[in-house]
Amino acid sequence: MGRSYCPDTKGHLKENQVKMHVKVNFEGLLGKLYPTERLNGKFRIALLGGSFTSAEAVKPEEKFAGIWEKDLSARYDEGVEVINFGVGGTGTWQQLQMFHLKARKYKPDLTVVAFCWCNDIDNNIDKLKSGSMSPLLDEYDVGWFKALQAKRKNFNKWLWNNSGLYQLARTKYNHLEHYFKRIFLPDYMKKVVPSEKKDKTKNKKTDKKKSPEYLTNTVSIFDDLFFFSSEGWEVTRKLLVKLNQEVAAGGGKLAVIHFGGVHQYRNFPVLPIQQFETFLDSQDIVNFNVFDLFKKIDDEFLNENFFPQ
């Protein structure tokens, strides 16, 4: 399944100058453990998403999953369970895998995908290009070699959680690996810039109030986000259709809540938000646009208080 949390672990992490205490339950999920079979007829919500959903640096009760569960349970006598299946660094590709392998056995009434415009498209096309096991083809069977790789990966996780020396060596190795990968990047992994930024280098006058645009869809995966006909969006649409089918097969309903990264709300290239919502409507997928809500917030408040998780 790619990125996942090591089951039944806990410890302190520091990332971007933020110290956090992370606790993972026996199912490999952040937060408390839920029984597979629901109790007392509670309404059950499965929440899928990346780092904004997992919110590793936030206390479970302060994540939006925890707030939803508390507030909704206060409104409904039977109670509501919101199970957080979010894993940092994942896109729709791995979230479909997460639903298939872990979430669907909980038989959620509602499955919510927290879709981030910041990197979900990049993650999806990267998984396709790298030849990862595809949830679109139901590639879930694990042969002996994959099983051996999983054991090796789990052993590495154990070493990371129990050896400071291994953490140091692994971190240095990762830095070295990323350095050489950047030198030999294939064309599809190279960054591109909007046409307006190129014009600025030629001393051309530009309208500061006008959002920059990508005019040509190149081979780079990093401009796929801006073209709804791109390969990145094509695979993302297929993933959402497949997820909708699997959710419906289990008797549930799928919804998508979408938002951007903080850098995407001001002077950012035009995004195909309306096309995305039209697509979701055509698939009978309920969708909530939080992107436009954040755009209405003034700059100072947005930069100081932007915590989607």
C-alpha positions as CSV (number, residue, x, y, z in Angstrom):
1,M,0.0,0.0,0.0
2,G,3.0,2.3,0.1
3,R,3.1,4.8,2.9
4,S,1.6,3.6,6.2
5,Y,2.0,3.9,9.9
6,C,3.7,1.2,11.9
7,P,1.0,-0.5,14.0
8,D,1.1,-0.2,17.8
9,T,3.9,2.4,18.1
10,K,4.3,5.7,19.8
11,G,7.0,8.3,20.2
12,H,8.0,11.9,19.7
13,L,8.8,13.4,16.4
14,K,10.0,16.8,15.3
15,E,9.2,18.2,11.8
16,N,9.4,21.8,10.6
17,Q,10.3,22.9,14.1
18,V,7.1,21.4,15.5
19,K,7.4,18.8,18.2
20,M,4.8,16.1,18.3
21,H,3.8,13.0,20.1
22,V,2.5,10.4,17.7
23,K,0.5,7.3,18.8
24,V,-0.5,4.6,16.3
25,N,-3.1,1.9,17.2
26,F,-3.1,-1.8,16.4
27,E,-4.8,-1.1,13.1
28,G,-2.0,1.2,12.0
29,L,-4.2,4.3,12.4
30,L,-3.6,7.5,14.3
31,G,-5.9,7.9,17.3
32,K,-8.1,5.6,19.3
33,L,-9.0,2.0,18.2
34,Y,-12.5,1.4,17.0
35,P,-14.2,-2.0,16.9
36,T,-14.8,-3.5,13.5
37,E,-18.4,-4.1,14.3
38,R,-20.3,-0.9,15.2
39,L,-22.0,-0.6,18.5
40,N,-25.5,0.7,19.4
41,G,-26.3,1.6,15.8
42,K,-23.8,4.5,15.6
43,F,-23.5,6.3,12.3
44,R,-20.0,5.6,11.0
45,I,-17.8,7.9,8.9
46,A,-14.5,6.8,7.3
47,L,-12.2,9.7,6.6
48,L,-9.5,9.3,3.9
49,G,-6.8,11.9,3.2
50,G,-3.2,12.9,3.3
51,S,-1.2,15.0,5.8
52,F,-4.0,17.6,6.5
53,T,-6.2,14.6,7.5
54,S,-3.7,12.6,9.5
55,A,-2.5,15.9,11.2
56,E,0.3,14.1,13.0
57,A,1.2,17.2,15.0
58,V,-2.3,17.7,16.3
59,K,-4.0,16.0,19.3
60,P,-6.7,13.5,18.1
61,E,-9.6,15.4,19.7
62,E,-8.4,18.7,18.0
63,K,-8.2,17.2,14.4
64,F,-11.2,17.9,12.3
65,A,-12.0,14.2,12.5
66,G,-12.2,14.5,16.3
67,I,-14.2,17.7,16.2
68,W,-16.7,16.1,13.7
69,E,-17.1,13.1,16.0
70,K,-17.7,15.2,19.1
71,D,-20.1,17.8,17.4
72,L,-22.1,15.3,15.4
73,S,-22.5,12.9,18.3
74,A,-24.0,15.8,20.3
75,R,-26.6,16.2,17.6
76,Y,-27.6,12.6,17.1
77,D,-28.8,10.3,19.9
78,E,-27.3,7.2,18.4
79,G,-23.8,8.8,18.2
80,V,-21.3,9.2,15.4
81,E,-17.9,7.6,14.9
82,V,-15.4,9.3,12.6
83,I,-12.5,6.9,11.9
84,N,-9.4,8.7,10.6
85,F,-7.7,6.7,7.9
86,G,-5.5,9.6,6.8
87,V,-1.8,9.0,6.1
88,G,0.6,11.8,5.4
89,G,2.2,11.9,2.0
90,T,-0.6,10.0,0.2
91,G,-2.9,10.9,-2.7
92,T,-6.1,9.4,-4.0
93,W,-4.2,6.4,-5.4
94,Q,-3.2,5.2,-1.9
95,Q,-6.4,6.3,-0.3
96,L,-8.3,4.0,-2.6
97,Q,-6.0,1.2,-1.5
98,M,-6.6,2.2,2.1
99,F,-10.3,2.0,1.7
100,H,-10.0,-1.4,0.0
101,L,-7.6,-2.9,2.5
102,K,-8.7,-1.3,5.8
103,A,-11.6,1.0,5.8
104,R,-14.3,-1.1,4.0
105,K,-14.3,-3.8,6.7
106,Y,-15.7,-1.2,9.1
107,K,-18.7,-0.8,6.7
108,P,-18.9,3.0,6.9
109,D,-22.2,4.7,6.2
110,L,-20.3,7.7,4.7
111,T,-16.8,7.8,3.3
112,V,-15.2,11.3,3.0
113,V,-12.2,12.0,0.9
114,A,-10.3,15.1,2.0
115,F,-8.8,16.2,-1.4
116,C,-6.0,18.7,-1.3
117,W,-5.2,20.7,-4.4
118,C,-1.6,21.2,-3.1
119,N,-0.2,17.8,-4.1
120,D,-2.8,15.0,-4.5
121,I,-2.6,15.2,-8.3
122,D,1.2,15.0,-8.2
123,N,1.0,12.0,-5.9
124,N,-1.4,10.2,-8.2
125,I,0.5,10.7,-11.4
126,D,3.8,9.9,-9.7
127,K,2.3,6.5,-8.5
128,L,1.2,5.8,-12.1
129,K,4.5,6.7,-13.6
130,S,6.5,4.7,-11.1
131,G,4.7,1.5,-11.9
132,S,3.2,0.9,-8.4
133,M,0.7,-1.8,-7.8
134,S,-2.5,-0.3,-9.2
135,P,-5.8,-0.2,-7.3
136,L,-7.5,0.5,-10.6
137,L,-6.5,-3.0,-11.7
138,D,-7.2,-4.6,-8.3
139,E,-3.5,-5.4,-7.9
140,Y,-3.7,-6.4,-4.2
141,D,-2.3,-10.0,-4.4
142,V,1.1,-10.1,-2.8
143,G,3.7,-12.7,-4.0
144,W,6.6,-14.0,-2.0
145,F,8.9,-11.2,-3.2
146,K,6.5,-8.5,-2.1
147,A,5.9,-10.3,1.2
148,L,9.7,-10.3,1.7
149,Q,9.9,-6.6,0.9
150,A,7.2,-5.9,3.4
151,K,9.0,-7.9,6.1
152,R,12.2,-5.9,5.3
153,K,10.2,-2.6,5.5
154,N,8.6,-3.5,8.8
155,F,12.1,-4.4,10.2
156,N,13.4,-1.0,9.0
157,K,10.4,0.6,10.8
158,W,11.3,-1.3,14.0
159,L,14.9,-0.1,13.7
160,W,13.8,3.5,13.2
161,N,11.6,3.3,16.3
162,N,14.3,1.8,18.4
163,S,17.7,2.9,17.2
164,G,18.9,6.5,17.2
165,L,22.0,5.4,15.2
166,Y,19.8,3.9,12.5
167,Q,17.7,7.1,12.3
168,L,20.9,9.2,11.8
169,A,22.3,6.8,9.1
170,R,19.0,6.5,7.3
171,T,18.4,10.3,7.3
172,K,21.9,10.9,5.8
173,Y,21.4,8.2,3.3
174,N,18.0,9.7,2.2
175,H,19.6,13.1,1.7
176,L,22.3,11.5,-0.5
177,E,19.8,9.5,-2.4
178,H,17.6,12.6,-3.1
179,Y,20.7,14.6,-4.2
180,F,21.6,12.0,-6.9
181,K,17.9,11.6,-7.9
182,R,17.7,15.4,-8.5
183,I,20.7,15.2,-10.8
184,F,19.2,12.5,-13.0
185,L,15.5,13.5,-12.9
186,P,13.5,12.3,-15.9
187,D,11.7,15.0,-17.9
188,Y,8.3,14.3,-16.3
189,M,9.7,15.0,-12.8
190,K,11.1,18.5,-13.8
191,K,9.4,21.6,-12.6
192,V,7.8,24.1,-14.9
193,V,6.7,27.7,-14.4
194,P,3.6,29.7,-15.6
195,S,4.0,31.7,-18.8
196,E,3.6,35.0,-16.8
197,K,6.6,34.2,-14.7
198,K,8.6,33.6,-17.9
199,D,7.5,36.9,-19.2
200,K,8.8,38.7,-16.1
201,T,12.3,37.4,-16.9
202,K,12.0,39.3,-20.2
203,N,11.1,42.5,-18.4
204,K,7.5,42.4,-19.7
205,K,4.8,44.2,-17.8
206,T,2.2,42.0,-16.1
207,D,-1.1,42.6,-14.4
208,K,-0.5,41.8,-10.7
209,K,-4.2,41.3,-10.1
210,K,-4.5,38.7,-12.8
211,S,-3.8,35.1,-11.8
212,P,-0.9,33.5,-13.7
213,E,-1.7,30.7,-16.1
214,Y,-0.1,27.6,-17.5
215,L,-0.9,27.8,-21.2
216,T,0.7,24.5,-22.4
217,N,0.5,21.0,-20.8
218,T,4.0,19.8,-20.9
219,V,5.4,16.3,-20.1
220,S,6.1,17.4,-16.5
221,I,3.8,16.0,-13.9
222,F,3.8,19.3,-12.0
223,D,1.6,21.2,-14.5
224,D,-1.0,18.4,-14.7
225,L,-2.9,20.0,-11.9
226,F,-3.9,23.0,-14.1
227,F,-5.2,21.0,-17.1
228,F,-8.3,18.9,-16.4
229,S,-7.6,16.9,-19.6
230,S,-4.1,16.0,-18.3
231,E,-2.8,12.5,-17.5
232,G,-2.8,13.4,-13.8
233,W,-6.4,14.4,-13.8
234,E,-7.4,11.4,-15.9
235,V,-6.0,8.9,-13.4
236,T,-7.5,10.9,-10.5
237,R,-10.9,10.8,-12.1
238,K,-10.6,7.0,-12.6
239,L,-9.5,6.6,-9.0
240,L,-12.5,8.5,-7.7
241,V,-14.9,6.6,-9.9
242,K,-13.4,3.3,-8.7
243,L,-13.6,4.4,-5.0
244,N,-17.2,5.5,-5.5
245,Q,-18.0,2.0,-6.9
246,E,-16.4,0.2,-3.9
247,V,-18.0,2.5,-1.4
248,A,-21.5,1.9,-3.0
249,A,-20.9,-1.8,-3.1
250,G,-20.5,-1.7,0.7
251,G,-23.8,0.1,1.1
252,G,-22.2,3.5,1.8
253,K,-22.1,7.0,0.3
254,L,-19.0,8.9,-1.0
255,A,-18.3,12.6,-0.4
256,V,-15.4,14.8,-1.3
257,I,-14.3,17.9,0.6
258,H,-11.6,19.8,-1.3
259,F,-9.2,22.6,-0.3
260,G,-5.8,24.0,-1.2
261,G,-2.5,24.6,0.5
262,V,-2.0,28.0,2.0
263,H,0.1,29.2,-1.0
264,Q,-2.7,28.5,-3.4
265,Y,-5.1,31.1,-2.3
266,R,-3.2,34.2,-3.5
267,N,-1.8,35.0,-6.9
268,F,-1.8,31.3,-7.9
269,P,-2.4,29.9,-11.4
270,V,-6.0,29.3,-12.4
271,L,-7.2,25.8,-11.2
272,P,-10.0,23.7,-12.8
273,I,-12.2,23.8,-9.7
274,Q,-15.5,24.2,-11.6
275,Q,-14.6,21.3,-13.9
276,F,-13.7,19.1,-10.9
277,E,-17.0,19.9,-9.2
278,T,-19.0,19.2,-12.4
279,F,-17.2,15.8,-12.7
280,L,-18.1,15.0,-9.1
281,D,-21.7,16.0,-9.6
282,S,-21.9,13.7,-12.7
283,Q,-20.8,10.8,-10.6
284,D,-23.3,11.6,-7.9
285,I,-20.5,12.3,-5.4
286,V,-21.4,14.9,-2.8
287,N,-18.8,17.6,-2.7
288,F,-17.9,20.6,-0.5
289,N,-15.7,23.4,-1.7
290,V,-13.7,24.7,1.2
291,F,-11.2,26.3,-1.2
292,D,-13.4,29.3,-1.9
293,L,-14.1,29.7,1.8
294,F,-10.4,30.1,2.6
295,K,-10.0,32.6,-0.4
296,K,-12.4,35.0,1.4
297,I,-10.2,35.2,4.5
298,D,-7.9,38.2,4.7
299,D,-4.2,37.7,4.2
300,E,-2.9,38.2,7.7
301,F,-5.5,35.9,9.4
302,L,-5.0,33.3,6.7
303,N,-1.2,33.1,7.1
304,E,-1.4,33.0,10.9
305,N,-4.3,30.6,11.3
306,F,-4.3,28.3,8.3
307,F,-4.7,24.9,9.9
308,P,-7.0,22.7,7.7
309,Q,-6.4,19.8,10.0
